[in-house]
Amino acid sequence: MNGSAGYAASFQRHFAAQLPKTILETIATEAEDDWSMEQIFEAAEAVGAMDALATTTLEEIARALLGVQAPAPQRPARAESVHARARATPKGVDPRRGRASSGERLSPEAAAELIVPIVAERGKATMLEIEEATKMGRRKVRFHVGRLVKAGRLVRHGMGRGTYYTVADED
């Protein structure tokens, strides 16, 4: 598409969007107060503008005929910036996820003290349940659970999506 064709297409899109409003405003200035909708549509058809009015809502027609401005569209509330969330988030929690940040290091003992009671309380737990209970990220939970399985504190059952963990029997 060359430059002039692109400009023409853009102009046509904007013009087409404004056409129904302009037609109705013009009819409103020329119409008598006792005109019916039929007469208004006949006037639009007479100037070849009926197609432009075909997608116009009754509210838009009423506003144009009465000369009432449409309320300004409400802007969606601006999302809070990551920096603002970071200032309002407790230390050690990732403001983007609301979970423990990757900078917070857990010793193997601390991970065991955090994760093993969660699994014990539930009887069995999936990775997702542990993530939600600890507010830690998936990679971090996977790392710590893997170490706890190797250390014999947790037992892995199943593979893939059906995997769950239980507390190892302490003999």
N, CA, C and O atoms as a DFTB+ gen file, in Angstrom:
684 C
 N C O
     1  1       0.861      -1.169       0.000
     2  2       0.000       0.000       0.000
     3  2       0.901       1.224       0.000
     4  3       1.757       1.381       0.871
     5  1       0.699       2.086      -0.985
     6  2       1.540       3.266      -1.026
     7  2       1.038       4.318      -0.041
     8  3      -0.025       4.148       0.557
     9  1       1.788       5.398       0.132
    10  2       1.485       6.419       1.128
    11  2       0.137       7.077       0.935
    12  3      -0.602       7.254       1.903
    13  1      -0.208       7.449      -0.309
    14  2      -1.471       8.149      -0.525
    15  2      -2.663       7.211      -0.325
    16  3      -3.712       7.644       0.152
    17  1      -2.518       5.943      -0.681
    18  2      -3.611       4.989      -0.472
    19  2      -3.818       4.745       1.019
    20  3      -4.955       4.622       1.476
    21  1      -2.721       4.675       1.783
    22  2      -2.815       4.502       3.232
    23  2      -3.485       5.705       3.875
    24  3      -4.318       5.556       4.768
    25  1      -3.121       6.893       3.420
    26  2      -3.742       8.109       3.941
    27  2      -5.224       8.126       3.614
    28  3      -6.048       8.474       4.460
    29  1      -5.561       7.755       2.399
    30  2      -6.965       7.743       1.982
    31  2      -7.763       6.744       2.812
    32  3      -8.885       7.034       3.226
    33  1      -7.189       5.576       3.053
    34  2      -7.886       4.566       3.846
    35  2      -8.076       5.048       5.288
    36  3      -9.138       4.850       5.878
    37  1      -7.052       5.677       5.844
    38  2      -7.149       6.201       7.204
    39  2      -8.198       7.298       7.283
    40  3      -9.005       7.328       8.212
    41  1      -8.187       8.198       6.308
    42  2      -9.159       9.285       6.272
    43  2     -10.574       8.715       6.169
    44  3     -11.488       9.181       6.849
    45  1     -10.748       7.706       5.317
    46  2     -12.062       7.095       5.123
    47  2     -12.570       6.449       6.413
    48  3     -13.752       6.554       6.739
    49  1     -11.656       5.767       7.159
    50  2     -12.044       5.147       8.425
    51  2     -12.522       6.202       9.419
    52  3     -13.556       6.035      10.065
    53  1     -11.766       7.282       9.533
    54  2     -12.136       8.341      10.479
    55  2     -13.392       9.073      10.020
    56  3     -14.249       9.418      10.834
    57  1     -13.495       9.304       8.731
    58  2     -14.664       9.991       8.191
    59  2     -15.906       9.132       8.382
    60  3     -16.962       9.634       8.766
    61  1     -15.776       7.832       8.112
    62  2     -16.908       6.921       8.253
    63  2     -17.391       6.877       9.704
    64  3     -18.588       6.743       9.954
    65  1     -16.467       6.989      10.656
    66  2     -16.847       6.965      12.065
    67  2     -17.584       8.240      12.475
    68  3     -18.453       8.195      13.346
    69  1     -17.252       9.364      11.864
    70  2     -17.874      10.650      12.216
    71  2     -19.128      10.939      11.411
    72  3     -19.926      11.792      11.799
    73  1     -19.314      10.249      10.302
    74  2     -20.426      10.544       9.396
    75  2     -21.800      10.453      10.055
    76  3     -22.580      11.394       9.904
    77  1     -22.150       9.388      10.774
    78  2     -23.498       9.337      11.376
    79  2     -23.754      10.507      12.321
    80  3     -24.839      11.087      12.310
    81  1     -22.779      10.849      13.124
    82  2     -22.930      11.958      14.071
    83  2     -23.169      13.268      13.313
    84  3     -24.057      14.039      13.675
    85  1     -22.402      13.514      12.293
    86  2     -22.536      14.747      11.504
    87  2     -23.899      14.812      10.813
    88  3     -24.538      15.864      10.790
    89  1     -24.338      13.691      10.254
    90  2     -25.641      13.647       9.583
    91  2     -26.750      13.963      10.578
    92  3     -27.634      14.773      10.299
    93  1     -26.697      13.316      11.743
    94  2     -27.738      13.543      12.739
    95  2     -27.731      14.976      13.262
    96  3     -28.795      15.552      13.486
    97  1     -26.563      15.553      13.457
    98  2     -26.485      16.936      13.919
    99  2     -27.086      17.880      12.866
   100  3     -27.777      18.841      13.206
   101  1     -26.821      17.599      11.608
   102  2     -27.374      18.423      10.534
   103  2     -28.887      18.288      10.467
   104  3     -29.600      19.283      10.341
   105  1     -29.376      17.055      10.552
   106  2     -30.828      16.827      10.537
   107  2     -31.466      17.518      11.736
   108  3     -32.542      18.105      11.617
   109  1     -30.796      17.450      12.903
   110  2     -31.347      18.070      14.114
   111  2     -31.520      19.572      13.949
   112  3     -32.477      20.144      14.471
   113  1     -30.604      20.221      13.227
   114  2     -30.728      21.678      13.044
   115  2     -31.820      22.014      12.032
   116  3     -32.414      23.090      12.094
   117  1     -32.087      21.101      11.100
   118  2     -33.072      21.355      10.050
   119  2     -34.462      20.819      10.391
   120  3     -35.467      21.319       9.885
   121  1     -34.513      19.799      11.249
   122  2     -35.792      19.136      11.537
   123  2     -36.675      19.994      12.432
   124  3     -36.201      20.804      13.229
   125  1     -37.948      19.787      12.272
   126  2     -38.923      20.428      13.156
   127  2     -39.024      19.594      14.427
   128  3     -38.679      18.412      14.421
   129  1     -39.485      20.185      15.494
   130  2     -39.588      19.492      16.775
   131  2     -40.556      18.310      16.737
   132  3     -40.443      17.388      17.545
   133  1     -41.506      18.334      15.803
   134  2     -42.501      17.267      15.779
   135  2     -42.205      16.186      14.742
   136  3     -43.088      15.389      14.424
   137  1     -40.987      16.139      14.209
   138  2     -40.633      15.114      13.238
   139  2     -40.609      13.742      13.913
   140  3     -40.195      13.600      15.064
   141  1     -41.062      12.747      13.168
   142  2     -41.005      11.369      13.664
   143  2     -39.673      10.739      13.235
   144  3     -38.940      11.305      12.424
   145  1     -39.380       9.579      13.785
   146  2     -38.161       8.863      13.394
   147  2     -38.206       8.532      11.905
   148  3     -37.185       8.560      11.217
   149  1     -39.397       8.219      11.424
   150  2     -39.540       7.911      10.000
   151  2     -39.098       9.094       9.152
   152  3     -38.390       8.923       8.161
   153  1     -39.516      10.293       9.541
   154  2     -39.127      11.487       8.781
   155  2     -37.622      11.737       8.865
   156  3     -37.000      12.172       7.895
   157  1     -37.055      11.464      10.012
   158  2     -35.597      11.641      10.169
   159  2     -34.857      10.667       9.257
   160  3     -33.896      11.042       8.586
   161  1     -35.313       9.410       9.238
   162  2     -34.659       8.420       8.383
   163  2     -34.890       8.719       6.898
   164  3     -34.014       8.461       6.072
   165  1     -36.055       9.258       6.558
   166  2     -36.301       9.661       5.168
   167  2     -35.347      10.771       4.763
   168  3     -34.843      10.783       3.640
   169  1     -35.097      11.704       5.675
   170  2     -34.158      12.790       5.377
   171  2     -32.747      12.238       5.187
   172  3     -32.024      12.677       4.293
   173  1     -32.353      11.281       6.022
   174  2     -31.032      10.668       5.883
   175  2     -30.926       9.911       4.577
   176  3     -29.885       9.939       3.919
   177  1     -32.004       9.231       4.196
   178  2     -32.006       8.489       2.940
   179  2     -31.938       9.439       1.747
   180  3     -31.300       9.135       0.739
   181  1     -32.597      10.587       1.867
   182  2     -32.622      11.562       0.770
   183  2     -31.215      12.093       0.454
   184  3     -30.914      12.417      -0.695
   185  1     -30.374      12.177       1.461
   186  2     -29.006      12.662       1.201
   187  2     -28.021      11.508       1.049
   188  3     -26.810      11.722       1.001
   189  1     -28.550      10.263       0.971
   190  2     -27.702       9.097       0.739
   191  2     -26.895       8.677       1.963
   192  3     -25.815       8.099       1.840
   193  1     -27.429       8.972       3.142
   194  2     -26.679       8.677       4.357
   195  2     -27.312       7.579       5.206
   196  3     -26.904       7.377       6.350
   197  1     -28.284       6.879       4.678
   198  2     -28.974       5.862       5.466
   199  2     -28.027       4.731       5.878
   200  3     -28.138       4.216       6.990
   201  1     -27.111       4.340       5.011
   202  2     -26.156       3.275       5.348
   203  2     -25.301       3.672       6.538
   204  3     -24.978       2.832       7.378
   205  1     -24.931       4.945       6.617
   206  2     -24.106       5.415       7.733
   207  2     -24.859       5.344       9.052
   208  3     -24.245       5.164      10.104
   209  1     -26.187       5.484       9.010
   210  2     -26.983       5.446      10.223
   211  2     -27.374       4.034      10.635
   212  3     -27.887       3.831      11.736
   213  1     -27.142       3.069       9.780
   214  2     -27.600       1.698      10.035
   215  2     -27.008       1.102      11.313
   216  3     -27.658       0.294      11.977
   217  1     -25.794       1.490      11.660
   218  2     -25.155       0.923      12.853
   219  2     -25.178       1.878      14.045
   220  3     -24.538       1.622      15.065
   221  1     -25.908       2.965      13.914
   222  2     -25.988       3.950      14.993
   223  2     -26.994       3.493      16.042
   224  3     -28.085       3.037      15.698
   225  1     -26.637       3.611      17.313
   226  2     -27.530       3.188      18.387
   227  2     -28.590       4.257      18.638
   228  3     -28.432       5.412      18.241
   229  1     -29.669       3.854      19.300
   230  2     -30.724       4.809      19.646
   231  2     -30.190       5.905      20.567
   232  3     -30.591       7.064      20.461
   233  1     -29.294       5.534      21.457
   234  2     -28.711       6.532      22.357
   235  2     -27.946       7.582      21.569
   236  3     -28.065       8.777      21.840
   237  1     -27.157       7.135      20.589
   238  2     -26.396       8.077      19.768
   239  2     -27.340       8.982      18.970
   240  3     -27.091      10.179      18.828
   241  1     -28.415       8.404      18.456
   242  2     -29.386       9.209      17.703
   243  2     -30.022      10.250      18.618
   244  3     -30.114      11.423      18.258
   245  1     -30.457       9.822      19.795
   246  2     -31.096      10.746      20.740
   247  2     -30.142      11.856      21.148
   248  3     -30.532      13.023      21.188
   249  1     -28.896      11.508      21.451
   250  2     -27.914      12.528      21.852
   251  2     -27.691      13.538      20.736
   252  3     -27.647      14.743      20.986
   253  1     -27.552      13.055      19.511
   254  2     -27.304      13.959      18.391
   255  2     -28.502      14.866      18.142
   256  3     -28.330      16.064      17.916
   257  1     -29.710      14.317      18.181
   258  2     -30.903      15.121      17.916
   259  2     -31.184      16.127      19.024
   260  3     -31.700      17.214      18.767
   261  1     -30.842      15.762      20.260
   262  2     -31.071      16.659      21.386
   263  2     -29.895      17.595      21.646
   264  3     -29.984      18.502      22.474
   265  1     -28.790      17.367      20.933
   266  2     -27.611      18.212      21.114
   267  2     -26.897      17.964      22.428
   268  3     -26.271      18.869      22.981
   269  1     -26.988      16.739      22.932
   270  2     -26.355      16.390      24.204
   271  2     -25.019      15.721      23.908
   272  3     -24.925      14.820      23.074
   273  1     -23.991      16.182      24.608
   274  2     -22.671      15.578      24.432
   275  2     -22.628      14.218      25.123
   276  3     -23.165      14.058      26.219
   277  1     -22.007      13.270      24.503
   278  2     -21.809      11.964      25.133
   279  2     -20.775      12.133      26.229
   280  3     -19.838      12.918      26.084
   281  1     -20.936      11.408      27.323
   282  2     -19.936      11.515      28.385
   283  2     -18.583      11.038      27.877
   284  3     -18.501      10.121      27.060
   285  1     -17.536      11.663      28.365
   286  2     -16.188      11.268      27.956
   287  2     -15.943       9.843      28.404
   288  3     -16.307       9.469      29.519
   289  1     -15.328       9.043      27.543
   290  2     -15.061       7.665      27.935
   291  2     -14.127       7.638      29.142
   292  3     -13.166       8.403      29.216
   293  1     -14.424       6.750      30.080
   294  2     -13.603       6.620      31.275
   295  2     -12.341       5.861      30.920
   296  3     -12.389       4.804      30.292
   297  1     -11.226       6.408      31.325
   298  2      -9.965       5.709      31.114
   299  2      -9.869       4.613      32.153
   300  3     -10.231       4.816      33.312
   301  1      -9.387       3.460      31.749
   302  2      -9.216       2.408      32.739
   303  2      -8.173       2.847      33.764
   304  3      -7.235       3.577      33.442
   305  1      -8.350       2.398      34.980
   306  2      -7.403       2.756      36.029
   307  2      -6.020       2.264      35.623
   308  3      -5.855       1.146      35.135
   309  1      -5.056       3.108      35.833
   310  2      -3.695       2.769      35.449
   311  2      -3.144       1.732      36.411
   312  3      -3.278       1.850      37.629
   313  1      -2.533       0.734      35.847
   314  2      -1.977      -0.335      36.673
   315  2      -0.836       0.222      37.519
   316  3      -0.060       1.068      37.074
   317  1      -0.761      -0.269      38.729
   318  2       0.295       0.157      39.625
   319  2       1.626      -0.327      39.063
   320  3       1.735      -1.465      38.608
   321  1       2.627       0.527      39.095
   322  2       3.921       0.154      38.544
   323  2       4.607      -0.876      39.419
   324  3       4.303      -1.008      40.604
   325  1       5.526      -1.595      38.824
   326  2       6.296      -2.591      39.567
   327  2       7.060      -1.904      40.688
   328  3       7.212      -2.463      41.774
   329  1       7.547      -0.681      40.424
   330  2       8.318       0.031      41.435
   331  2       7.444       0.404      42.628
   332  3       7.888       0.309      43.772
   333  1       6.212       0.827      42.374
   334  2       5.310       1.167      43.478
   335  2       4.962      -0.078      44.279
   336  3       4.897      -0.031      45.508
   337  1       4.739      -1.186      43.592
   338  2       4.442      -2.435      44.302
   339  2       5.651      -2.875      45.115
   340  3       5.504      -3.381      46.228
   341  1       6.862      -2.682      44.554
   342  2       8.071      -3.091      45.263
   343  2       8.239      -2.299      46.555
   344  3       8.650      -2.849      47.576
   345  1       7.919      -0.995      46.508
   346  2       8.033      -0.178      47.722
   347  2       7.032      -0.613      48.781
   348  3       7.308      -0.497      49.976
   349  1       5.873      -1.112      48.359
   350  2       4.817      -1.482      49.302
   351  2       4.862      -2.954      49.694
   352  3       4.038      -3.405      50.490
   353  1       5.811      -3.708      49.146
   354  2       5.885      -5.145      49.394
   355  2       6.910      -5.439      50.484
   356  3       7.985      -4.839      50.496
   357  1       6.600      -6.339      51.385
   358  2       7.560      -6.680      52.433
   359  2       8.869      -7.187      51.855
   360  3       8.894      -7.774      50.773
   361  1       9.953      -6.958      52.577
   362  2      11.269      -7.382      52.126
   363  2      11.300      -8.903      51.958
   364  3      10.770      -9.646      52.784
   365  1      11.928      -9.341      50.881
   366  2      12.042     -10.771      50.634
   367  2      10.925     -11.350      49.795
   368  3      10.939     -12.540      49.479
   369  1       9.938     -10.511      49.423
   370  2       8.829     -10.985      48.597
   371  2       8.930     -10.317      47.239
   372  3       9.140      -9.107      47.153
   373  1       8.782     -11.089      46.186
   374  2       8.845     -10.571      44.824
   375  2       7.549      -9.830      44.530
   376  3       6.488     -10.455      44.551
   377  1       7.584      -8.493      44.250
   378  2       6.347      -7.722      44.033
   379  2       5.585      -8.149      42.790
   380  3       4.386      -7.888      42.692
   381  1       6.243      -8.795      41.840
   382  2       5.555      -9.223      40.622
   383  2       4.735     -10.475      40.860
   384  3       3.749     -10.705      40.159
   385  1       5.117     -11.290      41.831
   386  2       4.430     -12.554      42.049
   387  2       3.776     -12.656      43.415
   388  3       2.911     -13.508      43.620
   389  1       4.170     -11.806      44.353
   390  2       3.642     -11.916      45.697
   391  2       4.188     -13.140      46.416
   392  3       3.593     -13.633      47.375
   393  1       5.327     -13.621      45.940
   394  2       5.940     -14.805      46.536
   395  2       7.327     -14.441      47.032
   396  3       7.844     -13.357      46.761
   397  1       7.916     -15.377      47.768
   398  2       9.270     -15.159      48.251
   399  2      10.189     -14.939      47.060
   400  3      10.110     -15.664      46.069
   401  1      11.054     -13.946      47.153
   402  2      11.930     -13.620      46.034
   403  2      13.055     -14.629      45.918
   404  3      13.380     -15.340      46.868
   405  1      13.643     -14.673      44.728
   406  2      14.718     -15.635      44.507
   407  2      15.974     -15.245      45.272
   408  3      16.862     -16.079      45.446
   409  1      16.076     -13.990      45.738
   410  2      17.232     -13.558      46.495
   411  2      17.215     -14.082      47.922
   412  3      18.242     -14.057      48.600
   413  1      16.084     -14.548      48.380
   414  2      15.964     -15.059      49.748
   415  2      16.420     -16.514      49.740
   416  3      15.771     -17.368      49.137
   417  1      17.537     -16.795      50.410
   418  2      18.091     -18.145      50.402
   419  2      17.631     -18.912      51.633
   420  3      17.586     -18.382      52.743
   421  1      17.292     -20.169      51.404
   422  2      16.899     -21.031      52.507
   423  2      17.956     -22.109      52.694
   424  3      18.409     -22.721      51.727
   425  1      18.340     -22.332      53.925
   426  2      19.245     -23.446      54.210
   427  2      18.433     -24.727      54.066
   428  3      17.203     -24.683      54.099
   429  1      19.101     -25.862      53.906
   430  2      18.358     -27.123      53.827
   431  2      17.489     -27.363      55.059
   432  3      16.385     -27.897      54.952
   433  1      17.991     -26.966      56.226
   434  2      17.210     -27.141      57.457
   435  2      15.976     -26.245      57.443
   436  3      14.887     -26.679      57.821
   437  1      16.145     -24.983      57.005
   438  2      15.017     -24.047      56.963
   439  2      13.975     -24.519      55.955
   440  3      12.775     -24.410      56.208
   441  1      14.424     -25.042      54.812
   442  2      13.492     -25.558      53.807
   443  2      12.718     -26.741      54.378
   444  3      11.513     -26.862      54.161
   445  1      13.419     -27.622      55.117
   446  2      12.755     -28.770      55.722
   447  2      11.742     -28.317      56.762
   448  3      10.639     -28.860      56.832
   449  1      12.109     -27.319      57.579
   450  2      11.198     -26.800      58.602
   451  2       9.966     -26.147      57.990
   452  3       8.902     -26.122      58.609
   453  1      10.106     -25.622      56.786
   454  2       8.991     -24.959      56.109
   455  2       8.117     -25.955      55.347
   456  3       6.891     -25.906      55.452
   457  1       8.731     -26.852      54.586
   458  2       7.992     -27.711      53.655
   459  2       7.459     -28.986      54.304
   460  3       6.313     -29.358      54.053
   461  1       8.252     -29.663      55.129
   462  2       7.836     -30.945      55.707
   463  2       6.548     -30.807      56.523
   464  3       5.666     -31.654      56.376
   465  1       6.390     -29.781      57.380
   466  2       5.125     -29.657      58.116
   467  2       3.903     -29.453      57.211
   468  3       2.810     -29.920      57.530
   469  1       4.088     -28.761      56.089
   470  2       2.981     -28.553      55.144
   471  2       2.527     -29.892      54.585
   472  3       1.332     -30.180      54.522
   473  1       3.503     -30.712      54.178
   474  2       3.182     -32.030      53.625
   475  2       2.588     -32.922      54.710
   476  3       1.638     -33.662      54.456
   477  1       3.137     -32.853      55.903
   478  2       2.643     -33.687      57.010
   479  2       1.209     -33.315      57.364
   480  3       0.380     -34.194      57.600
   481  1       0.916     -32.040      57.400
   482  2      -0.430     -31.577      57.748
   483  2      -1.468     -32.053      56.742
   484  3      -2.589     -32.401      57.113
   485  1      -1.094     -32.066      55.476
   486  2      -2.024     -32.464      54.422
   487  2      -2.059     -33.971      54.205
   488  3      -3.015     -34.494      53.634
   489  1      -1.038     -34.659      54.652
   490  2      -0.943     -36.094      54.379
   491  2      -0.187     -36.347      53.098
   492  3       0.691     -37.208      53.055
   493  1      -0.510     -35.618      52.065
   494  2       0.230     -35.639      50.801
   495  2       0.045     -34.278      50.153
   496  3      -0.958     -33.605      50.393
   497  1       1.012     -33.867      49.329
   498  2       0.942     -32.547      48.708
   499  2       1.609     -32.571      47.339
   500  3       2.613     -33.253      47.132
   501  1       1.034     -31.815      46.412
   502  2       1.622     -31.657      45.088
   503  2       2.551     -30.450      45.116
   504  3       2.549     -29.677      46.074
   505  1       3.337     -30.297      44.072
   506  2       4.225     -29.129      43.957
   507  2       3.411     -27.842      44.036
   508  3       3.806     -26.894      44.715
   509  1       2.282     -27.807      43.347
   510  2       1.460     -26.600      43.329
   511  2       0.960     -26.252      44.726
   512  3       0.953     -25.083      45.112
   513  1       0.542     -27.260      45.480
   514  2       0.072     -27.013      46.845
   515  2       1.199     -26.473      47.722
   516  3       0.980     -25.595      48.556
   517  1       2.390     -26.999      47.529
   518  2       3.545     -26.525      48.303
   519  2       3.883     -25.093      47.895
   520  3       4.174     -24.256      48.749
   521  1       3.848     -24.810      46.599
   522  2       4.099     -23.447      46.115
   523  2       3.133     -22.456      46.756
   524  3       3.539     -21.408      47.257
   525  1       1.853     -22.805      46.733
   526  2       0.834     -21.901      47.274
   527  2       0.983     -21.714      48.783
   528  3       0.792     -20.612      49.298
   529  1       1.320     -22.783      49.483
   530  2       1.436     -22.701      50.942
   531  2       2.681     -21.925      51.372
   532  3       2.659     -21.222      52.383
   533  1       3.765     -22.053      50.605
   534  2       5.020     -21.395      50.989
   535  2       5.194     -20.023      50.353
   536  3       6.030     -19.235      50.794
   537  1       4.405     -19.733      49.311
   538  2       4.544     -18.495      48.542
   539  2       5.909     -18.408      47.846
   540  3       6.411     -17.319      47.566
   541  1       6.487     -19.566      47.577
   542  2       7.758     -19.610      46.850
   543  2       7.474     -19.940      45.385
   544  3       6.429     -20.501      45.055
   545  1       8.401     -19.591      44.531
   546  2       8.286     -19.877      43.113
   547  2       8.487     -21.352      42.813
   548  3       9.046     -22.092      43.622
   549  1       8.028     -21.769      41.651
   550  2       8.072     -23.177      41.258
   551  2       9.492     -23.740      41.252
   552  3       9.721     -24.837      41.762
   553  1      10.434     -23.016      40.689
   554  2      11.806     -23.532      40.604
   555  2      12.408     -23.726      41.986
   556  3      13.104     -24.707      42.245
   557  1      12.128     -22.773      42.871
   558  2      12.671     -22.853      44.216
   559  2      12.055     -24.035      44.980
   560  3      12.764     -24.772      45.665
   561  1      10.741     -24.208      44.857
   562  2      10.075     -25.330      45.521
   563  2      10.620     -26.640      44.968
   564  3      10.925     -27.562      45.725
   565  1      10.740     -26.719      43.657
   566  2      11.248     -27.950      43.037
   567  2      12.651     -28.288      43.552
   568  3      12.963     -29.443      43.843
   569  1      13.482     -27.254      43.655
   570  2      14.846     -27.452      44.148
   571  2      14.829     -28.002      45.575
   572  3      15.475     -29.009      45.864
   573  1      14.084     -27.331      46.468
   574  2      14.059     -27.742      47.872
   575  2      13.386     -29.103      48.065
   576  3      13.865     -29.921      48.850
   577  1      12.295     -29.348      47.367
   578  2      11.628     -30.651      47.486
   579  2      12.553     -31.753      46.981
   580  3      12.621     -32.827      47.577
   581  1      13.261     -31.494      45.890
   582  2      14.220     -32.470      45.371
   583  2      15.287     -32.805      46.397
   584  3      15.652     -33.969      46.561
   585  1      15.794     -31.775      47.096
   586  2      16.804     -32.017      48.137
   587  2      16.204     -32.804      49.299
   588  3      16.861     -33.678      49.865
   589  1      14.953     -32.493      49.655
   590  2      14.315     -33.221      50.760
   591  2      14.052     -34.680      50.398
   592  3      14.126     -35.556      51.260
   593  1      13.747     -34.945      49.129
   594  2      13.570     -36.333      48.688
   595  2      14.910     -37.059      48.764
   596  3      14.971     -38.187      49.255
   597  1      15.985     -36.431      48.285
   598  2      17.323     -37.050      48.330
   599  2      17.778     -37.288      49.759
   600  3      18.463     -38.269      50.048
   601  1      17.391     -36.384      50.653
   602  2      17.787     -36.521      52.061
   603  2      16.910     -37.523      52.799
   604  3      17.180     -37.835      53.959
   605  1      15.865     -38.034      52.153
   606  2      15.008     -39.031      52.768
   607  2      13.935     -38.444      53.678
   608  3      13.321     -39.178      54.452
   609  1      13.699     -37.138      53.602
   610  2      12.665     -36.502      54.437
   611  2      11.288     -36.582      53.786
   612  3      10.278     -36.663      54.486
   613  1      11.236     -36.560      52.451
   614  2       9.983     -36.684      51.702
   615  2      10.087     -37.866      50.751
   616  3      11.181     -38.268      50.353
   617  1       8.923     -38.419      50.391
   618  2       8.869     -39.516      49.425
   619  2       8.046     -39.055      48.234
   620  3       6.953     -38.506      48.376
   621  1       8.602     -39.295      47.061
   622  2       7.908     -38.920      45.823
   623  2       7.049     -40.089      45.374
   624  3       7.487     -41.239      45.396
   625  1       5.805     -39.782      44.959
   626  2       4.880     -40.798      44.450
   627  2       4.429     -40.376      43.065
   628  3       3.922     -39.268      42.890
   629  1       4.606     -41.243      42.076
   630  2       4.150     -40.962      40.728
   631  2       5.133     -40.141      39.930
   632  3       6.223     -39.794      40.383
   633  1       4.684     -39.840      38.690
   634  2       5.515     -39.042      37.776
   635  2       4.625     -38.073      37.024
   636  3       3.423     -38.294      36.877
   637  1       5.223     -37.014      36.559
   638  2       4.489     -36.030      35.759
   639  2       3.441     -35.298      36.573
   640  3       3.662     -34.969      37.738
   641  1       2.302     -35.046      35.956
   642  2       1.246     -34.264      36.601
   643  2       0.667     -34.906      37.848
   644  3       0.176     -34.211      38.737
   645  1       0.720     -36.197      37.916
   646  2       0.130     -36.898      39.057
   647  2       1.052     -37.012      40.258
   648  3       0.693     -37.653      41.245
   649  1       2.232     -36.406      40.200
   650  2       3.194     -36.541      41.286
   651  2       2.715     -35.864      42.562
   652  3       2.191     -34.750      42.533
   653  1       2.905     -36.557      43.683
   654  2       2.644     -35.949      44.983
   655  2       3.703     -36.429      45.960
   656  3       4.418     -37.391      45.678
   657  1       3.808     -35.782      47.084
   658  2       4.849     -36.083      48.062
   659  2       4.222     -36.359      49.403
   660  3       3.211     -35.758      49.768
   661  1       4.839     -37.290      50.150
   662  2       4.427     -37.577      51.519
   663  2       5.661     -37.489      52.402
   664  3       6.790     -37.510      51.913
   665  1       5.438     -37.392      53.693
   666  2       6.549     -37.360      54.640
   667  2       7.077     -38.794      54.789
   668  3       6.301     -39.740      54.923
   669  1       8.390     -38.937      54.764
   670  2       9.018     -40.252      54.887
   671  2       8.811     -40.763      56.312
   672  3       8.807     -39.999      57.277
   673  1       8.640     -42.077      56.408
   674  2       8.539     -42.702      57.727
   675  2       9.873     -42.577      58.437
   676  3      10.915     -42.914      57.875
   677  1       9.844     -42.100      59.652
   678  2      11.091     -41.968      60.409
   679  2      11.167     -43.130      61.380
   680  3      10.455     -43.171      62.383
   681  1      12.054     -44.086      61.062
   682  2      12.213     -45.280      61.906
   683  2      13.266     -45.082      62.933
   684  3      13.531     -45.984      63.728
